[in-house]
């Protein structure tokens, strides 16, 4: 019921691997020897990606934009932390001054 589905290979590689079925409990099953492997050819079935000058410029521009946006977000977060720390420090100095003033009276 919850077994993963094994995708089928659209282009045969030369080696046929049968789907394994789990035997019932207590059943002894003999396996056939594995078939001899076929040597792989040097031709790749993957498409070759060729970048045109326009695509390369777009890729560099996109990368630059991503770096600028991420840098802006990180700097703004750092600035928010710095402003928060400064305001907490000012509040601490004011509270310390108020408490010291009450003790002296």
ABEGO torsion letter per residue (X at the ends): XABBBBBBBABBAGBBBBBBBBBBBGBBBBBBBBBBBBBBBABBABBBBBBBAAAAAAAAAAAAAAAAAAAAAAAAAAAAAAAAAAAAAAAAAAAAAAAAAAAAX
